[in-house]
Amino acid sequence: MASAANPPLFSRTLPWVEKYRPQKLDDLISHKDILSTIQKFISEDRLPHLLFYGPPGTGKTSTILACAKQLYKNKEFNSMVLELNASDDRGIDVVRGPILSFASTRTIFKKGFKLVILDEADSMTQDAQNALRRVMEKYTENTRFCMICNYLSKIIPALQSRCTRFRFGPLTPDQMIPRLQHVIQEEGVDITPDGMKAIVTLSSGDMRRSLNILQTTSMAHSQVTEDTVYTCTGHPLRSDIANILDWSLNKDFTTAYKEILALKTLKGLALQDILTEVHLLIHRVDFPSSVRIGLLIKLADIEHRLASGTNEKIQLSSMVAAFQIVRDMVVGEAH
């Protein structure tokens, strides 16, 4: 047996996202109302077809896998659960073949129902979804379906109406921090409070992303701080963004352009990321509302042009120009 100090090699090389994936419903940290409802379904043995939807990293797959582990013992798990992901082919042939044959075969010795988990169901074809309607209805007696997707609109209404829907929203910092602290303690990570804050900010409610950022930063640097987190994820530092805003508003065009270009090259920043961060700071600068509206429209245009694949240097000069116009307007209004 491997001791706690010397864990087996596979758990040492496992990404933390998988290593700390919740095994029981009680281990899940969020959406207590959804979990209590599902717990009730399981205890009363009245599990309906389920449809989980919401942004990535919010616990949809973890929830249904924890349910399955609670419903079936280890030996039964493989024979009672069919899990299909977007990486598997899930056209109409799969619905008529493996899914149909799995759902239609009854369990002779075991009580209860089988479970079909369709992860990332929003990438199933229309035909496959239409074929699934009939299979779901016909074999409800001995099979339950759980569909997981990011976008509810990509699931046809006929399937939505056959399922009990649950929305998994982004996690709040209060839910994420205790779980991150548990992993930090287990892994012995040296982290500063501003490092923790940066991870929570950058992951925007995605638990999977927060663990990945934590793991990569702790592997690349001896201490996880705000600077190392931003550097590892390739995000512009807050101080850099403040400088960019300061140069754009207070220096002449040529100087501002050269300074920002030099910083972009030095730190390897993308103009797209700079725009996203600068846009958040604009709301904190005390501009007249008409000026702020004009500036935001200009930045939106630049972002749209960047998405179309235009030259970054020209768009950067366009961004600096937008700020210079705003400065002149504010000075003009003051006089």
Secondary structure, DSSP 8 states (H G I E B T S, - for coil): ---SSS--HHHHHS-HHHHT---SGGG--S-HHHHHHHHHHHHTT----EEEESSTTSSHHHHHHHHHHHHS-HHHHHHHEEEE-TTS--SHHHIIIIIHHHHHS--SSS-S-EEEEETTGGGS-HHHHHHHHHHHHHTTTTEEEEEEES-GGGS-HHHHHHSEEEE-----HHHHHHHHHHHHHHHT--B-HHHHHHHHHHHTT-HHHHHHHHHHHHHH-SSB-HHHHHHHHT---HHHHHHHHHHHHHS-HHHHHHHHHHHHHHHT--HHHHHHHHHHHHTTS---HHHHHHHHHHHHHHHHHHHTT--HHHHHHHHHHHHHHHHHHHHHHH-
